[in-house]
Protein backbone atom coordinates (compact mmCIF):
# COMPACT_ATOMS: atom_id res chain seq x y z
CA UNK A 1 0.00 0.00 0.00
CA UNK A 2 2.84 2.36 0.90
CA UNK A 3 6.36 2.35 2.36
CA UNK A 4 4.86 2.07 5.86
CA UNK A 5 1.85 -0.23 5.37
CA UNK A 6 0.93 -3.48 3.61
CA UNK A 7 -1.88 -5.99 3.08
CA UNK A 8 -1.51 -9.76 3.00
CA UNK A 9 -4.25 -12.27 2.07
CA UNK A 10 -4.05 -15.79 3.51
CA UNK A 11 -6.12 -18.91 3.00
CA UNK A 12 -5.72 -22.57 3.87
CA UNK A 13 -7.40 -25.92 4.40
CA UNK A 14 -6.98 -28.93 6.70
CA UNK A 15 -7.85 -32.28 5.13
CA UNK A 16 -7.93 -35.62 6.95
CA UNK A 17 -7.42 -38.89 5.08
CA UNK A 18 -7.87 -41.43 7.93
CA UNK A 19 -10.11 -43.04 9.03
CA UNK A 20 -11.88 -41.54 6.02
CA UNK A 21 -11.24 -38.55 3.78
CA UNK A 22 -12.92 -35.25 4.70
CA UNK A 23 -12.28 -31.51 4.79
CA UNK A 24 -11.90 -30.46 8.46
CA UNK A 25 -11.16 -26.73 8.31
CA UNK A 26 -11.00 -23.89 5.80
CA UNK A 27 -9.85 -20.40 6.75
CA UNK A 28 -9.37 -16.98 5.19
CA UNK A 29 -7.67 -13.93 6.72
CA UNK A 30 -6.43 -10.49 5.73
CA UNK A 31 -3.42 -8.95 7.50
CA UNK A 32 -3.02 -5.17 7.58
CA UNK A 33 0.50 -4.23 8.75
CA UNK A 34 1.51 -0.66 9.66
CA UNK A 35 4.84 0.82 10.77
CA UNK A 36 4.31 3.29 13.64
CA UNK A 37 6.41 5.85 15.52
CA UNK A 38 9.82 4.21 14.87
CA UNK A 39 11.26 2.09 12.06
CA UNK A 40 11.34 -0.93 14.41
CA UNK A 41 7.73 -0.79 15.71
CA UNK A 42 4.75 -2.36 13.87
CA UNK A 43 1.17 -3.37 14.49
CA UNK A 44 -1.03 -5.79 12.60
CA UNK A 45 -4.83 -6.08 12.41
CA UNK A 46 -5.96 -9.57 11.40
CA UNK A 47 -9.63 -10.41 10.84
CA UNK A 48 -10.16 -14.11 10.09
CA UNK A 49 -13.01 -16.49 9.36
CA UNK A 50 -12.84 -20.28 9.88
CA UNK A 51 -15.22 -22.97 8.71
CA UNK A 52 -14.74 -26.04 10.96
CA UNK A 53 -16.11 -29.57 11.01
CA UNK A 54 -15.71 -32.01 13.93
CA UNK A 55 -15.87 -35.04 11.61
CA UNK A 56 -17.06 -35.97 8.14
CA UNK A 57 -20.73 -36.19 9.21
CA UNK A 58 -21.02 -33.01 11.27
CA UNK A 59 -22.27 -29.64 10.11
CA UNK A 60 -19.85 -26.82 9.39
CA UNK A 61 -19.57 -24.02 11.98
CA UNK A 62 -18.41 -20.56 11.08
CA UNK A 63 -16.01 -18.94 13.57
CA UNK A 64 -14.85 -15.31 13.41
CA UNK A 65 -11.56 -14.16 14.96
CA UNK A 66 -9.77 -10.84 15.25
CA UNK A 67 -6.11 -10.46 16.26
CA UNK A 68 -4.14 -7.34 17.14
CA UNK A 69 -0.40 -7.98 17.02
CA UNK A 70 2.42 -5.65 18.11
CA UNK A 71 5.93 -6.32 16.83
CA UNK A 72 9.28 -4.91 17.87
CA UNK A 73 12.31 -5.65 15.69
CA UNK A 74 15.67 -6.07 17.41
CA UNK A 75 18.65 -5.84 15.07
CA UNK A 76 22.33 -6.40 15.65
CA UNK A 77 23.90 -3.38 13.97
C-alpha positions, 0 to 999 in steps of 0.5 A: 500500500505504501512504504509504511503499510501493507496488506496480506491475504491468507487462506488454507485448508486442513484435510484428513485422510484417515479413518476416512477422507474429509475436509476439516477446516478452511480459513481466510484472513487479511493482514493489515501491517503498519509501521508506527512511531519508529522504524522498528515498531509495527502493528497488525490487524488480522480479521479471520473467518474459519469454517470447521467440522468435527468429523465428516458427518457433522455440520460446518460451523463458522467462527470469526476471529480478530487479532491485534499484534504488536511487533518490535524488531531487534537488530544487531547493527 
